[in-house]
Structure formats: C-alpha cells, structure tokens
Amino acid sequence: MGSRGAVVVTGGAGFIGSTLADSLVADGREVHVVDDLSTGHQHNVPPQARFHRVDIRDAAAVADVVRQASPVAIFHLAAQADVRKAIAGPAFDADVNIGGTLSVLEAARAVDATVVFAATGGGSYGEYEGLAIPTPESAEPRPMSHYGQSKLAGEGYCALYGRLYGLATTRLRLGNVYGPRQDPHGEAGVVAIFSGKLIDGEPMTVFGDGLQTRDYVYVDDVVDAFMRAEGGPGDVTLNIGTGREVSVLDLVRILGGGEPVFAPARTGELQRSCLDWARAAQVLGWSPVTAVEDGLPRTHAAIAAGRGT
C-alpha cells in the first residue's frame, strides 16, 4: 500500500481521519495528525501518532509541520463539512476548504509528497434532470451547496498542482460515510442522530417523506480506499461509495426504530444520491465490503458503548 515512510493526516482528530490514523499506525507507519480541534477530539488521535494542533488555514504552520515530518503522503481530510454552516457563512467555508487545501498543496509541493484528498460525492454532483444514478465520475458536477462547490474547487486545485508541478494527487469523492466515532453534525450524521434517539427510547424524526436516498458507505471501507490511493497512479478522481440507494425510512427499519415522527422537508435537500464505484475497482482494486445491514448495528453498538449504555 505505498511507501513505508511518514504520513500526515489533516483532520486526523475527526471521525474518518482518526479511523484512518488508527489503520496507518497499525500498518507500522509514522503518523502525524494535524487538527485544530474545532470539530475533532484529541482523544480520537491514536497515542502512537504525533499530534499537531494547527489550523490548515495557517499556511506557515502547515508548512512547518510538513517540513518536520517529511512525509511521503498527506491525507487531506480537514474541512468545513457542515452544509448549513456553509450556507450561513460561505466565505468561511471557502477559506477552510479552498484556502486550507492550498496550504496543504503548497506544503506537499515543497517535500514532493503524494496528496490524497477527501472530496465529496453527492455534494459535488448535485441533482439535475438526466443525472445518471448511480453516478459515474464522468457526470458533470453541479453542486447545490456552497460546501459542494468549495470541495469541488479543492479538487480542481489538486489537479492544477499535478499539471503545474507534477504533484501526485488522488481525489476520492466520498458517499455518506458512517460508522463509530461519527459526529451527528456531519453529512451522514442521521445515523448517529437516529442511534442516539434509539438509545434514549425516543422516536426518530424524518424530514419530508423519508424516501430521499443516499449512498451510505462504512468508514472501514473508506479507510481502505484512502490507504490504497496512496500507492495509486495519482491524478485521478474516484467515487467511493456502494452503488446502492438507501432511504431514510430504510435506516429507521434497519435500526429497529419503530414508527418515526415526520417533519416538514428541508429546503434544498437532494432527493437521490448514489455513486458508481466501478472506476475505483479498476484503478485501486477497491470494493465496498460492508452492507448497511451489518454496518448500522455496529455503529449503533459503538455509540451505545461510548455513552455507557
């Protein structure tokens, strides 16, 4: 899975980033975690990793960490990922997701490190008439949120650094990632929210008719994709999903939540989102192995254990 040298994980105190850091440590890597703890938690960082409390918008600080670590690869997962926050403060969203990504790319260029970038699937493609579902990478991206647009811009800068400087970058367009350590405020946070309701014996709230679908991909499968991407060809964009549409009502059913409470639909929410992962299979030899029927109970059990239930 690539070279045995040091690696940097930005956003490594967060849900996906810390799970990736755990796997990299288990793989015998020297791991440096960069996170400002604005949404992540230091207790998520594996003790064997070196932690750097740095805001990715601070280009000098990022460059200093990368210079010291001299990594062969940077896994860039740090982001402003809250769609509602992005709508309320688009300049802040762009500052983190575009400006922060530029900090990382400049630092990577200085040490010639491979970059694996956490992009967004549904957020980038949006929803429009004629969009194929499951959606392949060849589809035209038409983001429907500031968050989707800023992440797409980050992809563009990754590709630009490849063209200008020969920097190897792989952009992974993630589906709705769920699993243990999930933050209920993330894009797939409905899983964590529903689990909390189930633990508290409260009904789950469904916005709209509950038939809206997403591509829920388990965090361990996503981590596998990141680790494979380090040794991949570079300069490629890949969907990381399951190719299966799962509705909100399906989540309620699989978790055993009983009869939900319905609330008005949320403005601007996508009705359908699902990713075609055939290119990732071809390029990385990757495939999703965890069905939601297995991953959701595992996630619920981890959340319940974390709450001492």
Stockholm file with secondary structure:
# STOCKHOLM 1.0

chainA/1-309         MGSRGAVVVTGGAGFIGSTLADSLVADGREVHVVDDLSTGHQHNVPPQARFHRVDIRDAAAVADVVRQASPVAIFHLAAQADVRKAIAGPAFDADVNIGGTLSVLEAARAVDATVVFAATGGGSYGEYEGLAIPTPESAEPRPMSHYGQSKLAGEGYCALYGRLYGLATTRLRLGNVYGPRQDPHGEAGVVAIFSGKLIDGEPMTVFGDGLQTRDYVYVDDVVDAFMRAEGGPGDVTLNIGTGREVSVLDLVRILGGGEPVFAPARTGELQRSCLDWARAAQVLGWSPVTAVEDGLPRTHAAIAAGRGT
#=GR chainA/1-309 SS CCCSSCEEEETTTSHHHHHHHHHHHHTTCCEEEEECCSSSCGGGSCTTSEEEECCTTCHHHHHHHHHHHCCSEEEECCCCCCHHHHHHCHHHHHIIIIIHHHHHHHHHHHHTCEEEEEEESHHHHCCCTTCCSSBCTTSCCCCSSHHHHHHHHHHHHHHHHHHHHCCCEEEEEECEEECTTCCTTSTTTHHHHHHHHHHHTCCCEEETTSCCEECEEEHHHHHHHHHHHHTSCSSEEEEESCSCCEEHHHHHHHHTCCSCEEECCCTTCCSCCCBCCHHHHHHHCCCCCCCHHHHHHHHHHHHHHHTTC
#=GC SS_cons         CCCSSCEEEETTTSHHHHHHHHHHHHTTCCEEEEECCSSSCGGGSCTTSEEEECCTTCHHHHHHHHHHHCCSEEEECCCCCCHHHHHHCHHHHHIIIIIHHHHHHHHHHHHTCEEEEEEESHHHHCCCTTCCSSBCTTSCCCCSSHHHHHHHHHHHHHHHHHHHHCCCEEEEEECEEECTTCCTTSTTTHHHHHHHHHHHTCCCEEETTSCCEECEEEHHHHHHHHHHHHTSCSSEEEEESCSCCEEHHHHHHHHTCCSCEEECCCTTCCSCCCBCCHHHHHHHCCCCCCCHHHHHHHHHHHHHHHTTC
//
